[in-house]
Amino acid sequence: MKLELQGITKTFGALVANDHIDLEVEPGEIHCLLGENGAGKSTLMNILYGLYQADGGTILLDGTAQHFAGPGDAMRAGIGMVHQHFMLIPVFTVAENVMLGHEQAKLGFLDLPAARAKVREISARFGFDVDPDALVEDLPVGVQQRVEIIKALSRNAQVLVFDEPTAVLTPQETDELMAIMRQLKEAGTAIVFITHKLREVREVADRITVIRLGKVVGEASPTATNSELASLMVGRSVELTVEKSGSVSGGHALTVDHVTVIDARGQVVVDDVSFEVQAGEILAIAGVQGNGQTELTEAILGLEEHVTGGIHLDGLDLRQLSMRKILDAGVGFVPEDRQEDALVPEFTIAENLMLDRSDGEPFVKRGTLQLGYLRSFAADKVKEFDVRTQGIDTLVGRLSGGNQQKVVLARELSRELRLFVAAQPTRGLDVGSIEFVHERIVATRDAGVPVIVISTELDEVVALADRIAVMYRGRIVGIVPGDTPRDVLGLMMAGEVPHGTEVAA
């Protein structure tokens, strides 16, 4: 099925999200829609999927104009979407999620056997290896994404939209998804691939359309260089490498001594981990997601209950403090899930900027919120951190992912810090936002603050780190210099220490 979008226009008040956008996707083609966060990519696809109504323009499928009042109309017409944040019910099985909203009955009962058979048929066709009776909450993230694809294919989707599908995937899961997309392409599916990750674009795209500030600014070839694609996206040259001088040690600031974390099921998720972070250096903690990095981070921040060992910051015993007091002691924290743990989507930008300082001066005096100070502070931070918004009263949930992350950084870096911890700081961000975040992290390190970066992105680890600690199955395999070759790091992430590698613990 051929998809054509002609002159699609969508406004939100004074903001023009889509400005007369044209797009064509042929059957059996992977057409990449490339652009910064906030460029209008997701808005365009939400119009295609019936979630938004366009103010102007036409959607055509095989030359026939379509009018979608909602997602049900789009699905019936043969359009499916795999969202960045999965639309699954965790406590339902795979089969139950697949049939949700399209329930079929047999003799007055839900026909679950038919749903199971459909899951098995699609799974076998594409080699997904998905158990129809597995609970979604028990599945790895990569498998949950396959469930989303099965949902779309079970409804006979002939046009499939992937909206930032790799934002929560490990490198291995990303490679598996690329293989699945190629299979779908060979089966004749028209694919719209929305992303900002240049490696992925060049790997699978047949054609590339670049959107900037709501407009199509050009098409590019998959053979274009990363620099060429990045420049098209942001409208300027982008520095794809991190510029930083050598670190200057200010002495040991954070000491983690034989820390072990046991989860609610009684399993050891962090196993006897020790390391030190010096003032004025970046220690990157690398590893495939799920090897204890999250729990280690939460132990440092006082969020884990069952912790043994010592955690000291400038001699202060963090194990004896609540998270509130740890933050007050000068620890800045960027959680790995900004929407769940860092922001309140229903609050304004200004309100989110004072979240962890709302109990005292300068934002509150004698129990009274200092609105004038808050508004002035928020306006300054929006400008300083280049938050793209209509104003400080905009709900933070309406911002793009990159701009949400800038709000988190603005809040955490706008006070005097003794330690900065950033978990997955650029997950889901475009190249322009990544450049900005990296510059801020390096500036914090250069100011003499010890920095811990937890990342599954090997490019990011190599770019930022002065030293790299690699975690595997809850343990630190080794701590190596920041210029350690990528192939060595890759082996360490798989639990191996290559022969001849000098490992500093």
C-alpha positions as a printed NumPy array, in Angstrom:
array([[  0.   ,   0.   ,   0.   ],
       [  1.362,   3.424,  -1.007],
       [  1.111,   6.276,   1.487],
       [  0.965,   9.921,   0.422],
       [  0.736,  12.965,   2.665],
       [ -0.015,  16.169,   0.768],
       [  0.251,  19.612,   2.348],
       [ -0.37 ,  18.446,   5.922],
       [ -0.667,  21.431,   8.246],
       [ -1.282,  21.454,  12.003],
       [ -1.168,  24.351,  14.468],
       [ -1.416,  24.541,  18.247],
       [ -2.28 ,  28.131,  19.005],
       [  0.542,  30.249,  17.583],
       [  2.789,  27.196,  17.141],
       [  2.881,  25.734,  13.627],
       [  3.818,  22.098,  14.271],
       [  3.412,  20.953,  10.641],
       [  3.685,  23.423,   7.788],
       [  2.42 ,  22.021,   4.452],
       [  4.347,  18.772,   4.69 ],
       [  4.518,  16.377,   1.71 ],
       [  5.648,  12.774,   2.091],
       [  5.451,   9.633,  -0.043],
       [  6.193,   6.072,   1.107],
       [  6.145,   3.197,  -1.371],
       [  5.225,  -0.419,  -0.54 ],
       [  8.334,  -2.355,   0.507],
       [ 10.225,   0.837,   1.388],
       [ 11.733,   2.109,   4.628],
       [ 11.319,   5.874,   4.538],
       [ 13.094,   7.641,   7.376],
       [ 11.65 ,  10.827,   8.837],
       [ 14.619,  12.562,  10.425],
       [ 14.587,  15.63 ,  12.609],
       [ 15.246,  17.135,  16.024],
       [ 12.898,  16.562,  18.929],
       [ 10.113,  19.087,  18.489],
       [ 10.571,  19.286,  14.714],
       [  7.022,  17.994,  14.118],
       [  7.691,  14.345,  13.243],
       [  5.479,  12.78 ,  15.892],
       [  2.703,  15.326,  15.297],
       [  2.667,  14.351,  11.624],
       [  2.424,  10.659,  12.448],
       [ -0.277,  11.277,  15.064],
       [ -2.309,  12.917,  12.292],
       [ -1.734,   9.886,  10.088],
       [ -2.85 ,   7.605,  12.926],
       [ -5.997,   9.615,  13.649],
       [ -4.886,  10.885,  17.051],
       [ -4.855,  14.491,  15.755],
       [ -6.959,  16.135,  13.059],
       [ -5.023,  18.125,  10.465],
       [ -5.938,  21.76 ,   9.871],
       [ -5.164,  21.269,   6.2  ],
       [ -3.877,  18.758,   3.687],
       [ -4.789,  15.258,   2.518],
       [ -3.875,  11.673,   3.423],
       [ -4.006,   9.195,   0.538],
       [ -3.666,   5.403,   0.562],
       [ -3.174,   3.905,  -2.887],
       [ -4.441,   7.194,  -4.32 ],
       [ -7.682,   7.314,  -2.282],
       [ -8.217,  10.222,   0.113],
       [ -8.743,   9.2  ,   3.74 ],
       [-10.505,  10.875,   6.647],
       [ -9.606,   9.401,  10.044],
       [-11.771,  10.392,  13.003],
       [ -9.615,   8.303,  15.317],
       [ -7.032,   5.504,  15.512],
       [ -9.73 ,   2.906,  14.843],
       [-10.311,   4.355,  11.383],
       [ -6.559,   4.386,  10.679],
       [ -6.141,   0.783,  11.787],
       [ -9.071,  -0.354,   9.661],
       [ -7.462,   1.369,   6.676],
       [ -4.253,  -0.63 ,   7.208],
       [ -2.082,   1.731,   9.274],
       [ -0.253,   0.542,  12.386],
       [  1.991,   2.382,  14.811],
       [  4.715,   1.244,  17.206],
       [  5.035,   4.023,  19.776],
       [  8.177,   5.118,  21.596],
       [  6.426,   4.405,  24.907],
       [  4.712,   1.055,  24.574],
       [  0.899,   0.916,  24.675],
       [  0.73 ,  -2.369,  26.584],
       [ -1.019,  -3.495,  29.781],
       [  1.772,  -4.981,  31.949],
       [ -0.457,  -7.442,  33.863],
       [ -2.058,  -8.812,  30.682],
       [ -0.604, -11.654,  28.636],
       [  0.754, -11.118,  25.147],
       [ -2.412, -12.613,  23.61 ],
       [ -4.667, -10.435,  25.767],
       [ -2.743,  -7.303,  24.734],
       [ -2.929,  -8.261,  21.065],
       [ -6.699,  -8.663,  21.139],
       [ -7.327,  -5.605,  23.358],
       [ -9.677,  -3.221,  21.574],
       [-10.362,  -5.8  ,  18.872],
       [-11.93 ,  -8.495,  21.014],
       [-13.556, -11.432,  19.296],
       [-16.11 , -13.653,  21.029],
       [-17.023, -17.276,  20.585],
       [-20.151, -18.656,  22.269],
       [-20.258, -15.549,  24.44 ],
       [-16.642, -15.822,  25.626],
       [-13.481, -14.025,  24.534],
       [-11.791, -16.074,  21.854],
       [ -8.338, -16.185,  23.447],
       [ -7.335, -19.331,  21.51 ],
       [ -7.696, -17.351,  18.262],
       [ -5.523, -14.55 ,  19.69 ],
       [ -2.886, -17.066,  20.797],
       [ -2.901, -18.662,  17.352],
       [ -2.462, -15.25 ,  15.716],
       [  0.506, -14.436,  17.965],
       [  2.126, -17.795,  17.177],
       [  1.54 , -17.377,  13.428],
       [  3.068, -13.894,  13.221],
       [  5.861, -14.812,  15.627],
       [  6.791, -17.841,  13.513],
       [  6.615, -15.837,  10.268],
       [  9.146, -13.277,  11.485],
       [ 11.122, -15.369,  13.977],
       [  9.989, -13.281,  16.959],
       [  9.959, -16.138,  19.489],
       [  7.17 , -14.594,  21.593],
       [  5.122, -16.714,  24.012],
       [  1.43 , -15.696,  23.71 ],
       [  0.783, -16.636,  27.357],
       [  3.689, -14.657,  28.846],
       [  2.841, -11.665,  31.032],
       [  4.074,  -8.463,  29.402],
       [  5.595,  -7.208,  32.662],
       [  7.895, -10.263,  32.704],
       [  9.256,  -9.642,  29.199],
       [ 12.467,  -7.746,  28.344],
       [ 11.952,  -4.372,  26.671],
       [ 13.025,  -5.673,  23.268],
       [ 10.442,  -8.463,  23.395],
       [  7.734,  -6.014,  24.506],
       [  8.439,  -4.057,  21.353],
       [  7.926,  -7.205,  19.299],
       [  4.527,  -7.535,  20.971],
       [  3.682,  -4.021,  19.734],
       [  4.668,  -5.063,  16.2  ],
       [  2.572,  -8.239,  16.473],
       [ -0.4  ,  -6.11 ,  17.576],
       [ -0.113,  -3.972,  14.456],
       [  0.399,  -6.914,  12.089],
       [ -2.517,  -8.824,  13.619],
       [ -4.729,  -5.99 ,  12.381],
       [ -3.371,  -6.336,   8.835],
       [ -1.235,  -3.197,   8.892],
       [  0.248,  -2.493,   5.472],
       [  1.749,   0.842,   6.487],
       [  3.74 ,   0.62 ,   9.716],
       [  5.018,   3.653,  11.627],
       [  7.92 ,   3.246,  14.059],
       [  8.06 ,   6.327,  16.304],
       [ 11.526,   6.559,  17.911],
       [ 11.481,   2.768,  18.376],
       [ 15.033,   2.395,  19.707],
       [ 14.854,   5.005,  22.478],
       [ 14.603,   2.339,  25.205],
       [ 16.513,  -0.497,  23.521],
       [ 19.987,  -1.84 ,  24.133],
       [ 22.435,  -1.923,  21.189],
       [ 21.741,  -5.623,  20.719],
       [ 17.971,  -5.105,  20.75 ],
       [ 18.377,  -2.246,  18.279],
       [ 20.228,  -4.519,  15.865],
       [ 17.446,  -7.103,  16.204],
       [ 14.834,  -4.436,  15.417],
       [ 16.744,  -3.379,  12.307],
       [ 16.629,  -6.99 ,  11.104],
       [ 12.872,  -7.143,  11.775],
       [ 12.303,  -3.942,   9.782],
       [ 14.15 ,  -5.43 ,   6.826],
       [ 11.954,  -8.534,   7.025],
       [  8.821,  -6.388,   7.035],
       [ 10.137,  -4.441,   4.067],
       [ 10.756,  -7.657,   2.115],
       [  7.164,  -8.681,   2.902],
       [  5.946,  -5.508,   1.14 ],
       [  5.15 ,  -3.361,   4.175],
       [  5.547,   0.402,   3.745],
       [  7.54 ,   1.627,   6.755],
       [  7.867,   5.132,   8.171],
       [ 10.83 ,   5.19 ,  10.538],
       [ 10.953,   8.231,  12.837],
       [ 14.301,   8.705,  14.511],
       [ 17.148,  11.091,  15.213],
       [ 19.896,   8.461,  15.488],
       [ 22.124,   8.849,  12.476],
       [ 23.687,   5.382,  12.533],
       [ 20.259,   3.748,  12.385],
       [ 19.153,   6.004,   9.55 ],
       [ 22.133,   5.129,   7.418],
       [ 21.783,   1.444,   8.222],
       [ 18.178,   0.773,   7.13 ],
       [ 16.699,   3.755,   5.273],
       [ 15.898,   3.613,   1.553],
       [ 15.008,   7.309,   1.528],
       [ 15.381,  10.09 ,   4.086],
       [ 13.166,  13.154,   4.525],
       [ 14.427,  15.8  ,   6.959],
       [ 11.994,  18.004,   8.928],
       [ 13.032,  21.13 ,  10.79 ],
       [ 10.712,  23.464,  12.682],
       [  7.656,  21.839,  11.136],
       [  8.815,  22.047,   7.516],
       [ 10.421,  19.634,   5.099],
       [ 13.885,  21.089,   4.527],
       [ 15.195,  18.456,   2.155],
       [ 15.806,  14.84 ,   1.279],
       [ 19.062,  13.017,   1.84 ],
       [ 20.673,   9.817,   0.704],
       [ 21.513,   7.027,   3.184],
       [ 25.084,   7.443,   1.932],
       [ 25.263,  10.985,   3.348],
       [ 27.766,  11.492,   6.157],
       [ 26.718,  11.92 ,   9.78 ],
       [ 27.835,  15.546,   9.627],
       [ 25.702,  16.237,   6.554],
       [ 22.624,  14.669,   8.127],
       [ 23.163,  16.448,  11.436],
       [ 23.534,  19.815,   9.706],
       [ 20.276,  19.283,   7.812],
       [ 18.493,  18.386,  11.057],
       [ 19.515,  21.385,  13.12 ],
       [ 20.259,  23.974,  10.439],
       [ 23.858,  24.472,  11.471],
       [ 27.07 ,  22.522,  11.738],
       [ 27.048,  20.182,  14.724],
       [ 30.098,  19.08 ,  16.682],
       [ 29.745,  15.297,  16.825],
       [ 32.799,  14.84 ,  19.03 ],
       [ 33.083,  16.034,  22.618],
       [ 35.764,  18.657,  23.189],
       [ 37.351,  18.329,  26.626],
       [ 40.743,  18.862,  28.172],
       [ 42.464,  16.366,  30.435],
       [ 40.932,  15.939,  33.857],
       [ 42.503,  17.624,  36.869],
       [ 42.133,  15.533,  39.995],
       [ 40.957,  17.285,  43.113],
       [ 41.231,  14.211,  45.314],
       [ 38.747,  11.469,  46.039],
       [ 35.255,  12.948,  46.488],
       [ 32.956,   9.891,  46.276],
       [ 33.938,   6.513,  47.66 ],
       [ 31.797,   3.422,  47.076],
       [ 33.115,   0.588,  49.243],
       [ 31.979,  -3.043,  48.808],
       [ 28.377,  -2.092,  48.069],
       [ 25.838,  -4.885,  47.613],
       [ 22.162,  -4.386,  46.758],
       [ 19.463,  -7.036,  47.168],
       [ 16.156,  -6.522,  45.363],
       [ 12.612,  -7.221,  46.602],
       [ 12.83 , -10.822,  45.385],
       [ 15.943, -11.471,  47.433],
       [ 18.295, -11.491,  44.43 ],
       [ 21.702,  -9.822,  44.48 ],
       [ 21.575,  -7.147,  41.767],
       [ 24.716,  -5.243,  42.777],
       [ 27.486,  -7.552,  43.948],
       [ 30.344,  -6.174,  46.078],
       [ 31.041,  -3.047,  43.997],
       [ 33.839,  -0.648,  44.893],
       [ 35.171,   2.46 ,  43.131],
       [ 36.176,   6.062,  43.715],
       [ 35.328,   9.208,  41.766],
       [ 37.667,  12.155,  41.965],
       [ 36.701,  15.791,  41.954],
       [ 37.038,  17.099,  38.408],
       [ 36.665,  13.781,  36.563],
       [ 33.921,  11.881,  34.762],
       [ 33.565,   8.218,  35.651],
       [ 31.298,   6.507,  33.13 ],
       [ 29.563,   3.288,  34.165],
       [ 29.025,   1.218,  31.034],
       [ 27.151,  -1.994,  30.393],
       [ 24.104,  -3.494,  28.77 ],
       [ 20.899,  -2.369,  30.481],
       [ 19.893,  -4.632,  33.353],
       [ 23.314,  -5.433,  34.77 ],
       [ 22.865,  -3.535,  38.03 ],
       [ 23.555,   0.02 ,  36.891],
       [ 20.085,   1.278,  37.851],
       [ 20.21 ,  -0.268,  41.323],
       [ 23.744,   1.02 ,  41.937],
       [ 22.641,   4.524,  40.99 ],
       [ 19.619,   4.294,  43.277],
       [ 21.81 ,   3.039,  46.138],
       [ 24.022,   6.139,  45.834],
       [ 20.921,   8.357,  45.868],
       [ 19.362,   6.617,  48.875],
       [ 16.539,   5.014,  46.899],
       [ 17.387,   1.369,  47.63 ],
       [ 16.385,  -0.232,  50.927],
       [ 18.539,  -3.35 ,  51.111],
       [ 22.086,  -2.031,  50.779],
       [ 25.288,  -3.04 ,  52.519],
       [ 28.702,  -1.435,  52.254],
       [ 29.824,   2.17 ,  52.445],
       [ 29.022,   5.253,  50.343],
       [ 30.815,   8.447,  51.374],
       [ 30.899,  11.894,  49.753],
       [ 33.68 ,  14.118,  51.072],
       [ 33.572,  12.043,  54.245],
       [ 29.776,  12.358,  54.596],
       [ 28.081,   8.968,  55.061],
       [ 25.283,   8.978,  52.448],
       [ 23.977,   5.65 ,  53.75 ],
       [ 22.683,   7.462,  56.816],
       [ 20.739,  10.085,  54.845],
       [ 17.363,  10.142,  53.097],
       [ 17.225,  11.054,  49.428],
       [ 15.907,  14.473,  50.419],
       [ 18.985,  15.116,  52.569],
       [ 21.32 ,  13.657,  49.931],
       [ 20.005,  16.168,  47.391],
       [ 20.274,  18.943,  49.966],
       [ 23.896,  17.909,  50.565],
       [ 24.688,  18.951,  46.987],
       [ 24.034,  15.884,  44.843],
       [ 22.501,  16.579,  41.434],
       [ 20.63 ,  13.704,  39.852],
       [ 19.304,  13.091,  36.343],
       [ 17.21 ,   9.871,  36.467],
       [ 17.18 ,   7.493,  33.501],
       [ 13.403,   7.918,  33.018],
       [ 12.732,  11.653,  32.944],
       [  8.956,  11.286,  32.562],
       [  8.489,   8.9  ,  35.48 ],
       [ 11.149,  10.048,  37.937],
       [ 12.378,  13.544,  37.058],
       [  9.359,  15.607,  36.04 ],
       [  5.688,  16.13 ,  36.821],
       [  4.103,  16.366,  33.348],
       [  1.028,  18.212,  34.65 ],
       [  3.179,  20.937,  36.233],
       [  4.521,  23.936,  34.344],
       [  8.143,  24.398,  33.363],
       [  8.537,  26.928,  36.188],
       [  7.051,  24.545,  38.758],
       [  9.29 ,  21.683,  37.626],
       [ 12.359,  23.909,  37.955],
       [ 11.784,  24.258,  41.713],
       [ 10.676,  20.684,  42.467],
       [ 13.534,  19.685,  44.76 ],
       [ 13.851,  23.128,  46.375],
       [ 10.248,  23.959,  47.186],
       [ 10.656,  23.885,  50.98 ],
       [ 12.838,  26.923,  51.553],
       [ 14.616,  29.962,  50.217],
       [ 14.921,  31.421,  47.669],
       [ 11.667,  29.981,  46.282],
       [  9.732,  29.947,  49.567],
       [  9.959,  32.435,  52.418],
       [  7.973,  32.053,  55.644],
       [  5.721,  29.53 ,  53.938],
       [  4.954,  31.783,  50.969],
       [  5.919,  30.966,  47.393],
       [  7.987,  33.786,  45.902],
       [  6.285,  33.911,  42.507],
       [  8.307,  36.841,  41.235],
       [ 11.595,  35.108,  41.958],
       [ 10.345,  31.811,  40.493],
       [  9.236,  33.425,  37.237],
       [ 12.484,  35.35 ,  36.856],
       [ 14.547,  32.23 ,  37.658],
       [ 12.535,  30.088,  35.234],
       [ 12.821,  32.632,  32.423],
       [ 16.597,  32.813,  32.908],
       [ 16.983,  29.018,  32.851],
       [ 14.772,  28.584,  29.797],
       [ 17.033,  31.018,  27.965],
       [ 20.315,  29.647,  29.339],
       [ 19.446,  26.015,  28.548],
       [ 17.733,  26.821,  25.243],
       [ 14.412,  25.2  ,  26.172],
       [ 12.181,  25.498,  23.081],
       [  8.801,  26.555,  24.468],
       [  6.089,  29.177,  24.199],
       [  6.694,  30.209,  27.801],
       [  7.498,  29.156,  31.351],
       [  3.808,  28.392,  32.013],
       [  3.766,  25.613,  29.4  ],
       [  3.058,  22.195,  30.913],
       [  6.304,  20.25 ,  30.814],
       [  4.452,  17.191,  29.491],
       [  3.837,  19.073,  26.243],
       [  7.535,  19.552,  25.548],
       [  9.593,  17.298,  23.307],
       [ 11.893,  14.789,  24.984],
       [ 14.97 ,  16.915,  24.372],
       [ 13.393,  19.991,  25.901],
       [ 12.131,  17.998,  28.883],
       [ 15.694,  16.827,  29.5  ],
       [ 16.941,  20.411,  29.314],
       [ 14.46 ,  21.335,  32.066],
       [ 15.834,  18.515,  34.246],
       [ 19.421,  19.637,  33.61 ],
       [ 18.568,  23.275,  34.253],
       [ 17.085,  22.37 ,  37.634],
       [ 19.903,  20.049,  38.727],
       [ 22.799,  22.213,  37.522],
       [ 21.457,  25.519,  38.828],
       [ 22.693,  24.978,  42.375],
       [ 26.05 ,  24.382,  44.023],
       [ 26.982,  20.717,  43.577],
       [ 29.37 ,  18.333,  45.313],
       [ 28.45 ,  15.403,  43.026],
       [ 26.559,  15.073,  39.746],
       [ 24.987,  11.75 ,  38.744],
       [ 23.458,  11.479,  35.25 ],
       [ 21.746,   8.229,  34.252],
       [ 21.149,   7.767,  30.513],
       [ 21.412,  11.564,  30.091],
       [ 20.775,  11.604,  26.327],
       [ 18.346,   8.693,  25.931],
       [ 15.841,   9.593,  23.225],
       [ 17.531,  12.905,  22.351],
       [ 18.55 ,  14.222,  18.93 ],
       [ 22.072,  15.226,  17.914],
       [ 21.558,  18.907,  18.701],
       [ 20.278,  18.161,  22.204],
       [ 23.001,  15.557,  22.764],
       [ 25.677,  18.112,  21.882],
       [ 24.168,  20.54 ,  24.42 ],
       [ 23.877,  17.946,  27.216],
       [ 27.44 ,  16.734,  26.705],
       [ 28.779,  20.29 ,  26.844],
       [ 27.001,  20.844,  30.177],
       [ 28.309,  17.593,  31.662],
       [ 31.896,  18.457,  30.677],
       [ 31.499,  22.011,  32.045],
       [ 30.334,  20.559,  35.365],
       [ 33.402,  18.321,  35.504],
       [ 35.659,  21.246,  34.57 ],
       [ 34.194,  23.197,  37.506],
       [ 35.741,  20.574,  39.806],
       [ 32.613,  18.52 ,  40.473],
       [ 32.917,  14.712,  40.445],
       [ 30.596,  13.322,  37.754],
       [ 29.136,   9.838,  37.273],
       [ 27.548,   9.092,  33.894],
       [ 25.59 ,   5.853,  33.569],
       [ 24.988,   5.016,  29.921],
       [ 24.269,   2.062,  27.655],
       [ 25.39 ,   4.15 ,  24.658],
       [ 29.002,   3.166,  24.024],
       [ 29.6  ,   6.233,  21.831],
       [ 28.571,   8.438,  24.744],
       [ 30.716,   6.563,  27.24 ],
       [ 33.819,   6.852,  25.051],
       [ 33.148,  10.529,  24.299],
       [ 32.688,  11.677,  27.904],
       [ 34.657,   9.41 ,  30.198],
       [ 37.986,  10.041,  31.881],
       [ 37.674,   6.502,  33.272],
       [ 35.185,   3.732,  32.479],
       [ 33.782,   1.157,  34.904],
       [ 32.138,  -1.739,  33.065],
       [ 29.352,  -3.646,  34.843],
       [ 28.239,  -7.186,  34.082],
       [ 25.744,  -9.168,  36.162],
       [ 25.967,  -6.784,  39.075],
       [ 29.747,  -6.704,  39.317],
       [ 32.382,  -4.323,  37.981],
       [ 34.428,  -6.279,  35.469],
       [ 37.093,  -3.601,  35.532],
       [ 37.829,   0.119,  35.518],
       [ 39.822,   1.24 ,  32.483],
       [ 41.014,   4.537,  30.959],
       [ 38.593,   6.574,  28.869],
       [ 40.552,   5.919,  25.67 ],
       [ 40.169,   2.129,  25.91 ],
       [ 39.309,   0.702,  22.436],
       [ 35.646,   0.031,  21.723],
       [ 36.222,  -3.631,  20.931],
       [ 37.802,  -4.143,  24.341],
       [ 34.874,  -2.403,  26.032],
       [ 32.458,  -4.546,  24.043],
       [ 34.103,  -7.722,  25.31 ],
       [ 34.035,  -6.414,  28.87 ],
       [ 30.317,  -5.641,  28.538],
       [ 29.859,  -9.326,  27.723],
       [ 31.689, -10.277,  30.919],
       [ 35.154, -10.873,  29.461],
       [ 38.419,  -9.134,  30.17 ],
       [ 40.573,  -9.483,  27.039],
       [ 44.048, -10.935,  27.567],
       [ 46.677,  -8.287,  28.092],
       [ 44.193,  -5.585,  29.123],
       [ 45.311,  -3.55 ,  32.094],
       [ 42.373,  -3.231,  34.462],
       [ 42.523,  -0.732,  37.308],
       [ 40.104,  -1.557,  40.109]])
